[in-house]
Amino acid sequence: MFCVLVFNVSMLETFLRAFANKSVVLAKTRFAHHYPRGTQYGQ
């Protein structure tokens, strides 16, 4: 039971990290439309 709980927590952490990375990529591409290339956000 405890092992299943730990496994679910690690899966949830991995999912949250992937979701956060996807959000960061979406935010960067959205910022890239507002900021010119070469600035901090427009890469």
C-alpha positions as CSV (number, residue, x, y, z in Angstrom):
1,M,0.0,0.0,0.0
2,F,2.8,2.4,0.9
3,C,4.7,1.6,-2.2
4,V,1.7,2.3,-4.3
5,L,1.3,5.6,-2.6
6,V,4.9,6.6,-3.2
7,F,4.6,5.5,-6.8
8,N,1.5,7.6,-7.3
9,V,3.2,10.6,-5.8
10,S,6.2,10.3,-8.0
11,M,3.9,9.8,-11.1
12,L,2.0,12.9,-10.0
13,E,5.2,14.9,-9.6
14,T,6.4,13.8,-13.1
15,F,3.1,14.8,-14.6
16,L,3.1,18.2,-12.8
17,R,6.7,18.8,-14.0
18,A,5.8,17.9,-17.6
19,F,2.7,20.1,-17.4
20,A,4.8,23.0,-16.0
21,N,7.3,22.6,-18.8
22,K,4.5,22.7,-21.4
23,S,3.1,25.8,-19.7
24,V,6.5,27.4,-19.8
25,V,7.0,26.6,-23.5
26,L,3.5,27.9,-24.3
27,A,4.2,31.1,-22.3
28,K,7.5,31.6,-24.1
29,T,5.9,31.2,-27.6
30,R,3.2,33.6,-26.5
31,F,5.7,36.1,-25.3
32,A,7.7,35.7,-28.5
33,H,4.8,37.2,-30.4
34,H,4.9,40.3,-28.2
35,Y,8.7,40.7,-27.8
36,P,11.1,41.1,-30.8
37,R,13.7,38.4,-31.3
38,G,17.0,38.8,-29.4
39,T,15.3,40.1,-26.2
40,Q,15.1,38.2,-23.0
41,Y,11.7,36.6,-23.9
42,G,11.8,36.6,-27.7
43,Q,14.2,33.7,-28.5
